[in-house]
Amino acid sequence: MKNILLILFSVLATVSFSQQVVINEVYGAGGNSGAAFRNDYVELFNPGSLPVELSGWSVQYASATATGTWQVAVLSGLIQPGRYYLLQLAAGAGNGQALPTADASGTIGMSASAGKVALVNSVTVLTGNCPTGAQIIDRVGYGSSANCFDGTGPSVSPSATLSIMRRIAGADTDNNTVDFQTVVPNPQNGQPMDQTISFSPLQERRYGDPSSVVVATASSGLPVTLSSTDQSVASVDGFTVTIHSAGETTLFARQGGDAGFNAAPEVGQALRVNKAILTATADPKTRFVGEVNPVFTLSYSGFIGADAPGMIDLPPTLASSANLSSPPGDYPITLSGGTDKNYGFVLVPGKLTVANPVDVPDVYITSPVDGMTDVAIPITVMVLPVRQAKLFTIQISKDASFSTFVEKTGGRRQSFSTLDYNTSYFVRVRTNLSEAFGRTTRFVTGRPEQFTYLLSPSISTSGVDVSPRMICNPVVGATAYTIQVSTASDLTGMSIVQTGLRSQWITGLLFSTTYYVRVKTDLSPTWGPTKSFVTRPDPGAESSATLSTLRQAVGQASSVKAPGAMTEQEPQKVRMGIVAYPNPFTDAFVLMCNTAEKKKLFLRIVNVQGVEVFAGEVDLTTQLQLGVDWTPGVYIIYGLGKERNEVFRVVKR
């Protein structure tokens, strides 16, 4: 017996799973006395990964020693991968329970103890005691007298209470003796099976918590989908849950089923998102005896992300028991109330100091004023003059207690550039005359985009070159500036967008056109304010009479010898009182009138190849900038006045 078991285990250890449909279970005692089921049946199984169409196939049966034709039961429909197919056959004397819903039926009456069963991929009747051929997909001989089987012998005999079934569904060694065993009959059909969803319990979350992954699986192994009933509280992407606000939502897990499984009952769980904790602290204040209380302010700590004080639904209220007749001393500034959807408040009282004038140094910040917002960085702090004070120590801190601070000592006017944008700060000052600080001032820095705008060309400038150099206002901390130029006031549609340093050249603009321009930096995705300018007219559009007069006069003047190049950065002067500076130049030069003879004149400028780069009437009562879009080289300038003509040259390096 021990040797037989060793052989059996050795065979099973090398078993392979067929990629075709196999006969999985046979029961031939249907309806007999003591039968488990009312009908005979054959159960098929598909161990493959694809569905198999059984239409045109058949299950055929012959008695254990028959040599003639076999009986045929025709099959139809699909057998899905990993699923069963139940063929119901003849009923006996009516004993036993009914079979599950069959996928196909026939009238074959099989022997309860010995016989031959074949799965055939056609309905052609088999003949002979043990037919062969490619049409036979699988076969089973059961009972010791069966003369047709796979392998070394038939399987064991079934009975009224036992069927023969493969030891492992789909495992086929082509040896009926090894592959099959007797078991309690268990007919299974190909109808969709039920499935359930396992959804791990959800933990309470808090506003501001990072995204997390939840787990939900289906017993079928099919994919599960998640959804949230309130996207404003929490949204779901796959199995990742992202918190958006405090509140409650329900997450539903669903699996809709497929050909092999019915839809699973959906499973829902409530997800509660608690409020974050926000600490509200009353700012310290100082006043003198007999004065009214100052405006009380508070500071917050614990904001999530980009949340700011202005977003609080109802801020806490502040109050103090000190009044006009209160003697010198410290009085609590209390907080009460305050509500917000996403925050619960921790209220921290502050201190109001009521002092005699001699107790507090008469020194305080005059700029920025207390409560000022949108303060630009760098910030210049100015201090009230104090008699005999030579040094002023200024401290700036993010908290009212000045536990950490930035400090500078110097004159009454000091600059701070290492501050953060959109942040509340406290500032105080003392002098070299006393160790005591004066009253505290509070201010809030602005957002980067508030200071992101174009310096040059300035707003509403006209006569701007079509390839202008644009200079942005410097923004502390910014390393990249993006400039957008458009003819549309709302900067929609076609526009020029380029990113670079604070000074950039923009090319491709049109003459005599109004442009709108805005700037943003790498510190903020928000654009700064929009400005506009107008490009200069097209020189080619000058009236033919004016240009004809100009060119005729210039032609007469062209015989005048151009003076030599001037020394580096030396203004070039001509008799009409015009100055070109600098000359030579690298970026641009300026033409201006340095005598009382400030008037309009015609200019024509050509390069050494004679190509005209400028022609038109100009007004030198103001400075005229030229040369921005010129290539390096020598340029001849012809000037036509009412009384004389002049010609000189400039050099661009």
Secondary structure, DSSP 8 states (H G I E B T S, - for coil): -HHHHHHHHHHHHT--B-SS-EEEEEE--TBSTT-SBSEEEEEEE--SSS-EE-TT-EEEEE-TT--SB-EEEE--SEE-TT-EEEEEEEE-SSBSB--S--SEE------SS-EEEEEESS----BSSS--STTEEEEEEESTT-S--STTS-B----SS-EEEESSTTB--S-HHHHEEEE-------S-B---EEE-----EETT---EE--EEETT----EEEES-TTTEEEETTEEEE-SSEEEEEEEE----SSB-----EEEEEEEE-EEEEEEE--EEEETTS------EEEE---TT--GGG-SB--EEEES--TT--SEEEEEEEE--B-SSEEEEEE-EEEEEE-GGGS-S--EEES-TTEEEE-SSEEEEE---TT---EEEEEESSTT-SS-EEEEESSEEEE----TT-EEEEEEEETT-SS----EEEEE--GGGG--EEES-TTEEEE-SS-EEEE---TT---EEEEEESSTT--SS-EEEEESSEEE-----TT-EEEEEEEETT-SS----EEEEE---GGGS-HHHHHHHHHHHHHHTTS-------TT--EE-TTSEEEESSSBSS-EEEEE-SS---EEEEEEEETT--EEEEEEEETTS-EEE-TT--SEEEEEEEE-SS-EEEEEEEE-
